[in-house]
Amino acid sequence: MKKIILTEAQAKKLASEVVKEQEDYVLGDGRYHITAICDITEYRATYKGGEISDIGKVKFDVSYLVDIEQDSRGVSDIKIYDIRGPKQIKTVIEYYPWDNNPEEEITTESIIIPLDWQKLDIEKDYEMEYFGVDQNITVYVMDDGQGGLKTKQIEITIKQF
């Protein structure tokens, strides 16, 4: 075993960095937090009756709980559960008007898409990088029957071992 000797200033800086790193994940509510990068995907969905050209990516906060089980040999299991995110997201959509006239230009609009976290699809990745929720999230949307969009599925990857 090697010893590391630090000055008092170095020890304070190290301690403050460790505390800051923990605060980035746990914001006093006992939950872990990440900033997710959300890719919105549609398959044969329309917006206001028109063909969708593009839907902009969105960043938002996702939180979750972690339960660590231990036995005599150490950590036996880590469970990630109670994943939560915003009830809705605001993004930009580009679409062709409903009449699909080839001379008509693409229309760009700011929209709000409600997210239904009950439609969460969790994939598990067992690579030993880290444990937690991956920051890349995909939201699949479909027509809501009123010209807008709603959640079909939210796909999240959990990193664990």
N, C-alpha and C positions, 0 to 999 in steps of 0.2 A: 504494500500500500504506500502510495506517495502522499506527501503533505504539500499543500499549497499555502504559501504565506502571502497574505494580502495586507496592504496598508488599510488604515481605518477608512479612508476615502474610497478605496477600491471596494471594500466590503459593503459600504453604504450604497455605492452605485450598483453593485451586483444585486443586493437585496431589493433595491427599488425597481430594477429591471424585471426581477422575478415577480414582484407584486404587480407591476404594470402588465406583464404577460398574462397573469391570472385574471386581472380585471378585464382584459380584452375578451375573455371567454365567459367569466362568471360576473354578472353585473349586480350582485347583491340579492338576486332573487333565487339563488341556488340552481339556476339553469345555465347551461352552456349556450353561448351565442356565436353565430358566424354571420358574415355578410355573404349571402348567396348571389350567384350570377345566374339569372333565370333566362333560359332560351324558350320562347313560346313557339310551339309548333302546331300547325293546323293541317288536317288532311281532308280535303274536299269541303271544308267549311267556307262559308261566305260571310261577308259583312255588309249589311244593308242590301243584301241580294247580289252584291258584286263579288267578283273573284279577288281573293287576297293576294297581293304581291309580296308584302313583307310585314312582319311585326317586330318592333324593336325589342332588344334585350333589356332587362330590368334588374336592378340590384335591390335586395331587401334583406331584412334581418330574419333569421330562422333560429329558434331556440329549441333545446331538447334537454332531457334528463339522462343521467348516466348512473347505472347501478353496477358496482364492482363487487363480485363475489370472490371470497378468498377461502382457501383451505390450508392444510398443513404444508403444502408445497409452494404456496404463494397465490397469485391471482389465478382463479380457475375459470372465470367468465366475466365478460363486460357486456352489459345490456344497455342499448340506447333505445329510449322510448319517449313517448309524449312529445313528438315533433310538432312544433307550432310555427306558423308564419302569419303574414298579414291576411285579412279577410278579403282584400282587393288590392290590385296593382294598377298603376297608371302607366300607359305606354303609348307609343305612336304606331299607327297602322297605315299602310299604303295599300290601296285597293282600287280596282276599276269600278266605275259606276255600274249600277244594276243593269243598264241596258246593253252593256258589253259592246258598245259602239267602238270599232277599231280606231276611229279618229278622236275619241274621248281620251283625255289625259288621265294619268293616275291621280287619285285624290289622296291627300295626306290628312290624317285627323288624329287628335289626341283622344284616347279612349280609356275607360276603366273596365277591367276584367275582374269579376268576382272569383275568388279562389275557394274551392271546397276541399278542405284538408281531410275530409272523410274519404276522398278518392285517392288517397296516398298509396303509391306502389313503391315498396322498398326493395331495393336490390342490395345484396351484400357483397363486399369486396374483402377478401381475406389476405390481401398483401400486408406485410408487416410494416407499412409506412407509419401509421398512426391510427388511433381510433377516434371516431366522431362522424359527423355528417359531412359529406363532401360538399364543397361550395358550388359545384355545377348541378343545377336543377333544371329539369325540363317540365314545362306545363303544356299539356296537350289540350287544345280548345276545340269546341264544336259550336254549331249554331244554337242559339237559345230560343229560336222560334219567333223572335220579335225583331230580328235584324241585327242583334248583337251577338256576343260570344260568351260562353260559359265554360267552366272546367270540365274536361272529360276525364283527365287523370293528371296527377302530379307524381313525377318520377324522381326519386331521391336515392342516392347510393350511400350506404353506411359502410365506413371503413372499420373493420374489427378483426380480431384474431380468434 
